[in-house]
Amino acid sequence: MSNLYAVVVALVLLSGAALSGPVSTVNAQERQTPNQYQQAMTLLQSTRTIRDAGERNKQIDRAQELLEQFVANNSRHLEFAQANAQLAQLLLEKARAAIVNSESATDADRKRKDRQQARELLATGRRYFRVAHDLFQQQYKAFPVFIDRQTDPDKYAARRKAEMRFIRSQLNLPICDLEESHTYDESDPKFKKLLIGAATEFEQIHAKYRSLVAGLYARLWQAKCLQEAGEIRKAMGIYGELLSHRGNTRTMHTLQDQARHFRLIGLNHDRRKDHVLVIREAGEWFETAKERSRTTTGLGIRWELALAQEQRSKQTDVPEADRKQLQQSA
């Protein structure tokens, strides 16, 4: 174990890679393999600046091909675990796009095909996520349980990095179940089964890492699964718990903004219809988080505010002057 540990430290510190098998068998030829992984990552990063959807999709498809070739032929390469994780993430994003297409499809056959495509993409993505998970776990467990941060800061940092990758890899698997639930109608038993199963996994991850941000994210996604499964009261309790955490870091703001967004969705739900509270909370958020209002989450909060204003304007106890103002604001 001591030899494996020494190699792991070198991998994490120098390349950020995960173990993919007995490290001692990585030979010079494999280290010199044309790095299709880096080529794929460069392509994916550059898609952010491409406005033409067709051209952007072509580049994403090319990145997928490069990653598939890389993981098929380089199982002992230093980038192997990362490549599996990146390929799985790419497939997850494609599945999400197919789900969005299915939700907007008016033709039943088109909806069915989009949903089936999403399930196939998620099934393949799970396999790659599982490979990455097992390798990240192997890498993390190669470290000693205790490393003195003062006397051995490099090894401490390397183990910390390996731990974070392992934790993130645990989150990815139930996220796939959450997304797959969106490929079924709410009346289908598979819809709730997938959501409850994912919620249970997120809860277990939170129990292990409740003091870490990753553990709080597991708690957030547990609540989201419960909310979509109809357990709105439980979900709202968790959102309140997350919003009560103190912290003024960018990471904590991002987490709590997402919890706020999900909470407002719950308050706007037909089973709550607490539109007045949505209007107040969203308004207060925009006053205190102006710099974050243009984020994707900020846009979601603005949408929930508009819905609440619209629905409130339809309620019979609203004076005519207020009704018009709410409609205009919406």
C-alpha positions in Angstrom: 0.0 0.0 0.0 2.9 2.4 0.7 4.2 2.2 -2.9 0.7 2.8 -4.2 0.2 5.7 -1.9 3.4 7.3 -3.1 2.4 7.1 -6.7 -1.1 8.4 -5.9 0.4 11.5 -4.3 2.5 12.1 -7.4 -0.5 11.7 -9.7 -2.8 14.0 -7.7 -0.1 16.7 -7.3 1.3 16.7 -10.8 -1.6 15.8 -13.0 -4.8 15.6 -11.0 -5.5 12.2 -12.5 -7.1 9.1 -10.8 -6.0 5.6 -10.6 -7.2 3.2 -13.4 -5.4 0.1 -12.3 -2.0 -0.9 -10.9 -0.1 2.3 -11.3 3.2 0.5 -11.7 2.1 -0.9 -15.1 1.8 2.6 -16.6 4.6 2.6 -19.2 6.3 5.3 -21.2 4.4 4.6 -24.4 1.1 5.1 -22.6 2.3 8.4 -21.1 3.1 9.5 -24.7 -0.4 8.6 -26.1 -1.8 11.4 -28.1 -4.0 13.2 -25.6 -7.4 13.0 -27.1 -8.8 13.9 -23.7 -7.1 17.3 -23.8 -8.3 17.8 -27.4 -11.8 17.0 -26.4 -11.7 19.4 -23.4 -10.4 22.2 -25.6 -13.3 21.6 -28.0 -15.9 21.6 -25.2 -14.5 24.8 -23.7 -14.5 26.6 -27.1 -18.2 25.7 -27.6 -19.1 28.4 -25.1 -18.2 31.1 -27.7 -20.0 29.4 -30.6 -23.4 31.0 -31.3 -24.5 28.8 -34.2 -26.3 25.8 -32.6 -25.5 23.5 -35.5 -21.8 24.2 -35.4 -21.7 24.0 -31.6 -23.4 20.5 -31.7 -20.9 19.3 -34.3 -18.1 20.3 -32.0 -19.7 18.6 -29.0 -20.2 15.4 -31.1 -16.5 15.5 -32.1 -15.5 15.9 -28.4 -17.6 12.9 -27.6 -15.9 10.8 -30.3 -12.4 11.8 -29.0 -13.4 10.9 -25.4 -14.9 7.6 -26.5 -11.7 6.7 -28.4 -9.6 7.7 -25.5 -11.3 5.6 -22.8 -11.5 2.7 -25.2 -7.8 2.6 -25.8 -6.0 4.1 -22.8 -7.3 2.3 -19.6 -3.9 2.8 -17.9 -3.4 6.4 -18.9 -3.2 9.1 -16.1 -6.2 10.9 -17.5 -8.4 7.8 -17.8 -10.7 8.4 -14.7 -11.1 12.0 -15.6 -11.9 11.2 -19.2 -14.6 8.8 -18.0 -16.1 11.4 -15.8 -16.1 14.1 -18.5 -17.6 11.7 -21.1 -20.4 10.8 -18.7 -21.0 14.5 -18.0 -21.3 15.2 -21.7 -23.8 12.4 -22.1 -25.8 13.7 -19.1 -26.0 17.1 -20.8 -27.2 15.5 -24.0 -29.8 13.6 -22.1 -31.0 16.8 -20.5 -31.3 18.4 -24.0 -33.4 15.4 -25.2 -35.6 15.7 -22.1 -36.2 19.4 -22.9 -37.1 18.5 -26.5 -39.5 15.8 -25.3 -41.3 18.3 -23.0 -41.9 20.7 -25.9 -42.8 18.0 -28.4 -46.4 18.1 -29.6 -46.2 14.8 -31.4 -46.6 11.8 -29.2 -44.1 9.7 -31.3 -41.5 12.4 -31.2 -41.9 12.7 -27.4 -41.5 8.9 -27.0 -38.3 8.9 -29.2 -36.8 11.8 -27.3 -37.5 10.2 -24.0 -36.0 6.9 -25.2 -32.9 8.7 -26.4 -32.5 10.4 -23.1 -32.7 7.0 -21.2 -30.1 5.5 -23.5 -27.8 8.4 -23.0 -28.2 8.2 -19.2 -27.6 4.5 -19.2 -24.4 4.9 -21.0 -23.4 7.9 -18.9 -24.0 5.9 -15.7 -21.5 3.3 -16.9 -18.8 5.9 -17.4 -19.7 7.6 -14.1 -19.4 4.2 -12.3 -15.9 3.6 -13.8 -14.8 7.1 -12.7 -16.4 6.6 -9.2 -14.5 3.3 -8.6 -11.2 4.7 -9.7 -11.6 7.9 -7.7 -12.5 5.8 -4.7 -9.4 3.6 -5.2 -7.2 6.7 -5.4 -8.6 8.3 -2.3 -8.4 5.1 -0.2 -4.7 4.7 -1.1 -3.9 7.6 1.2 -3.4 7.1 5.0 -6.3 8.0 7.2 -4.3 10.7 8.9 -1.9 13.2 7.3 -0.5 16.1 9.3 -1.4 19.3 7.5 1.5 21.2 9.1 4.3 18.7 8.5 3.2 17.3 5.2 1.1 20.0 3.4 1.6 18.5 -0.1 0.3 15.1 0.8 -2.5 16.6 2.8 -3.6 18.7 -0.2 -3.3 15.7 -2.5 -5.6 13.6 -0.3 -8.0 16.5 0.0 -8.2 16.8 -3.8 -8.7 13.1 -4.2 -11.5 13.1 -1.6 -13.3 15.9 -3.4 -13.2 14.0 -6.6 -14.5 10.9 -4.9 -17.4 12.8 -3.3 -18.4 14.5 -6.5 -18.4 11.1 -8.2 -20.9 9.8 -5.7 -23.3 12.7 -6.4 -23.3 12.0 -10.2 -25.0 8.6 -10.0 -28.2 9.7 -8.2 -28.3 12.8 -10.4 -28.7 10.4 -13.4 -31.7 8.8 -11.6 -33.2 12.3 -11.0 -32.9 13.1 -14.7 -34.2 9.8 -15.8 -37.4 10.4 -13.8 -38.1 13.3 -16.2 -38.5 10.8 -19.0 -41.6 9.3 -17.5 -45.1 10.8 -16.9 -45.8 11.6 -13.3 -48.5 8.9 -13.3 -45.9 6.2 -14.2 -44.7 4.3 -11.1 -41.1 4.6 -12.4 -41.3 8.3 -12.1 -41.7 8.3 -8.3 -39.5 5.2 -7.8 -36.5 6.9 -9.5 -37.0 10.1 -7.5 -37.3 8.3 -4.1 -34.4 6.1 -4.9 -32.3 9.1 -5.8 -33.5 11.0 -2.7 -32.3 8.1 -0.5 -28.9 8.1 -2.1 -28.5 11.8 -1.7 -29.6 11.5 2.0 -26.8 8.9 2.6 -24.2 11.1 0.9 -25.3 14.1 3.1 -25.1 11.9 6.2 -21.4 11.2 5.4 -20.4 14.7 4.4 -22.8 17.0 6.2 -20.0 19.3 7.2 -18.8 19.8 3.6 -20.3 21.9 0.8 -20.7 18.7 -1.3 -22.8 17.3 1.6 -25.0 20.3 1.5 -25.5 19.9 -2.2 -26.5 16.3 -1.6 -29.1 17.7 0.8 -30.3 20.2 -1.7 -30.8 17.5 -4.4 -32.5 15.2 -1.9 -35.0 18.0 -1.3 -35.5 18.5 -5.0 -36.2 14.8 -5.5 -38.7 14.8 -2.7 -40.4 17.9 -4.1 -40.9 16.4 -7.5 -42.1 13.2 -5.9 -44.9 15.1 -4.2 -43.3 15.3 -0.8 -43.4 19.1 -0.8 -43.6 19.7 2.9 -40.4 17.6 3.6 -38.6 19.4 0.7 -39.6 22.9 2.1 -38.2 21.9 5.5 -34.9 21.1 3.9 -34.7 24.3 1.9 -35.4 26.2 5.1 -32.6 24.3 6.8 -30.1 25.1 4.0 -31.1 28.8 3.9 -30.4 29.0 7.6 -26.7 28.1 7.2 -24.4 31.0 7.7 -21.7 31.8 5.2 -20.7 34.7 3.0 -18.7 32.8 0.4 -19.5 32.6 -3.3 -20.0 28.9 -3.0 -22.5 29.3 -0.2 -24.3 32.0 -2.1 -24.6 29.7 -5.1 -26.0 26.9 -3.0 -28.5 29.0 -1.1 -29.6 30.8 -4.3 -30.5 27.4 -5.8 -32.3 26.4 -2.6 -34.2 29.7 -2.8 -35.2 29.0 -6.4 -36.5 25.5 -5.5 -38.3 26.9 -2.4 -40.1 29.5 -4.6 -41.2 26.7 -7.0 -42.6 24.9 -4.0 -44.4 27.9 -2.7 -45.9 28.5 -6.2 -47.1 24.9 -6.4 -50.8 24.3 -6.8 -50.8 22.6 -3.4 -49.4 25.7 -1.7 -50.3 28.8 -3.9 -48.4 31.0 -1.5 -47.9 33.7 -4.2 -47.8 36.6 -1.7 -44.8 35.0 0.1 -43.1 34.3 -3.3 -43.5 38.0 -4.3 -42.0 39.1 -1.0 -39.1 36.7 -0.8 -38.1 37.1 -4.4 -38.3 40.9 -4.1 -36.1 40.8 -1.0 -33.6 38.5 -2.8 -33.3 40.9 -5.8 -32.6 43.7 -3.4 -29.8 41.9 -1.6 -28.3 39.9 -4.5 -28.3 42.3 -7.4 -24.9 41.1 -8.7 -26.2 37.5 -8.9 -29.6 38.3 -10.5 -28.3 37.7 -14.0 -27.2 34.1 -13.3 -29.2 31.1 -14.5 -30.6 30.7 -11.0 -31.4 34.4 -10.8 -33.4 34.0 -14.0 -35.3 31.1 -12.5 -36.1 33.2 -9.4 -37.4 36.0 -11.7 -39.6 33.5 -13.5 -41.2 32.3 -10.2 -41.7 35.9 -9.3 -43.5 36.6 -12.6 -45.7 33.5 -12.1 -46.6 34.5 -8.6 -47.5 38.0 -9.7 -49.6 36.7 -12.5 -51.4 34.2 -10.3 -51.9 36.7 -7.5 -53.5 39.1 -9.9 -56.2 36.5 -10.6 -57.2 36.1 -7.0 -60.6 37.7 -6.0 -59.4 39.6 -2.9 -57.0 41.8 -4.9 -58.1 45.4 -5.6 -58.3 46.4 -9.2 -55.4 48.9 -9.0 -53.2 46.2 -7.4 -54.3 43.7 -10.0 -53.2 45.9 -12.9 -49.9 46.6 -11.2 -49.2 42.9 -10.6 -50.1 42.1 -14.2 -47.8 44.9 -15.5 -44.9 43.7 -13.2 -45.4 40.1 -14.3 
